Amino acid sequence: MHEQTLAIHAGYEKDTQGTMAVPIYQSTAYQFRDSEHAANLFALKELGNIYTRLMNPTTDVFEKRFAALEGGVAAIGTASGMAAIFYTIANIAEAGDNIVVASQVYGGTNTLATHTIKRFGIEARFFDVNDLSTLEPLIDEKTKLILFESLTNPSIDVADIEAIAEIANEHGILSCVDNTVATPVLCKPLSYGIDLVVHSTSKYTTGQGLALGGIIVERDNLVEKIKGNSRYYHFNEPDASYHGLVYVDVPLPIFTLRVRLALLRDLGGAPSPFNSWLHIQGLETLPLRMRQHSASALAIAEFLESHPKVKKVNYPGLKSSPHYDLAQRYFKEGMASGLLSFEVESKEAAQRIADSTEIFSVVVNIGDSKSIITHPASTTHQQLNKEELEAAGVPEGLIRLSVGLEDTQDLIEDLKRALAKI
Ligand SMILES: *Cc1c(COP(=O)(O)O)cnc(C)c1O
């Protein structure tokens, strides 16, 4: 089936009432048929609902639908994108291990890697996604994961996904792409040899800035890479926390299974059924919305590029972008999502533009139907001085836009008016 059909139907079989819309199963727990049924569910002899920290029928539809869109075999929803990223790391790494992470990642991913997992004894080593010769030297026998973003937030670079997958596969290391900004509509990392995909579904998936959420998607046959692989010995040996279960012997997708059985059980960052339901509504229109976000962002990028007061525009859909070729190669029909940035002369000029727009709101979020303008130097990157800002690729005069779904011409006029004020 094609993507737009999967986005509307995958993972849902109508209940006995014939309910067209996926119902919200707003329940903490589920009744067992009898004690034997209960025992079977806990022993994985039968699959079924136990408790909403582990699974929920509304969330289940969301997971199946998302897995279908990514071309994966299974998925597990989490309370936020950061929970999805942390659980991916925690599912495979322990004290003494390391993970290899792209420098160009979301701020929360950077602090998680640099500071928080360090306190659990897990080291993060950073490579430059624009220079893959920096990647391989970081790998050793304790490396458990290579993590990067397909389309990076906020720097808007495009990763050479196949080249990174190849390095990961040569070393038998699991690879994971944060596909939040590209979405499965533009890019399906699993089809390029990647093992796992994570998302913040708080962005383009919900699409209207309505609900936090995250998801982890697993590729088919991941067990082949894990079985007998000493890096992942804990999937190959009996798990004392689950009566000696050996994950590689279970005929189910084992990465997401272990997140469910061990991490959601013990750490508890499960999604609420209502938020899963909101995400299901978002998925129905995701393919349509991504076309419009991408088309508007390209039109705005072209307008900005031709404006005399704009020094530079960063958007991988522009022919002038150093990422144009990778975007054409990895993103469907060359669509490049709704995120772009541009540079004006000074910090003051950038702030004046942000304050002068009427349709764009000053907000730190992306992927909303409502357009957003951010001045990183005075908000997300406020703590950095001028030199540090340059090094981080965030010059003082940089403005980031998350282009929403308003009329493209209205958005261009709004920016034209604001630029006239500097
Ligand atoms: C927002 C974001 C996250 C974090 O997701 P939350 O849902 O806010 O926890 C992770 N990665 C990327 C690329 C993001 O944009």
The ligand as an SDF file (V2000), in Angstrom:
LIG
                    3D

 15 15  0  0  0  0  0  0  0  0999 V2000
   12.4890   18.2590   19.7910 C   0  0  0  0  0  0  0  0  0  0  0  0
   13.4930   17.2570   19.3920 C   0  0  0  0  0  0  0  0  0  0  0  0
   13.8660   16.2330   20.2680 C   0  0  0  0  0  0  0  0  0  0  0  0
   13.2990   16.1240   21.6630 C   0  0  0  0  0  0  0  0  0  0  0  0
   11.9620   15.7570   21.6310 O   0  0  0  0  0  0  0  0  0  0  0  0
   10.8950   16.0780   22.7930 P   0  0  0  0  0  0  0  0  0  0  0  0
    9.6580   15.4520   22.2840 O   0  0  0  0  0  0  0  0  0  0  0  0
   10.8200   17.5760   22.9070 O   0  0  0  0  0  0  0  0  0  0  0  0
   11.4090   15.4440   24.0310 O   0  0  0  0  0  0  0  0  0  0  0  0
   14.7840   15.3110   19.8220 C   0  0  0  0  0  0  0  0  0  0  0  0
   15.3300   15.3880   18.5900 N   0  0  0  0  0  0  0  0  0  0  0  0
   15.0060   16.3720   17.7210 C   0  0  0  0  0  0  0  0  0  0  0  0
   15.6410   16.4040   16.3770 C   0  0  0  0  0  0  0  0  0  0  0  0
   14.0840   17.3480   18.0930 C   0  0  0  0  0  0  0  0  0  0  0  0
   13.7700   18.3270   17.2280 O   0  0  0  0  0  0  0  0  0  0  0  0
  1  2  1  0
  2  3  1  0
  2 14  2  0
  3  4  1  0
  3 10  2  0
  4  5  1  0
  5  6  1  0
  6  7  2  0
  6  8  1  0
  6  9  1  0
 10 11  1  0
 11 12  2  0
 12 13  1  0
 12 14  1  0
 14 15  1  0
M  END
$$$$
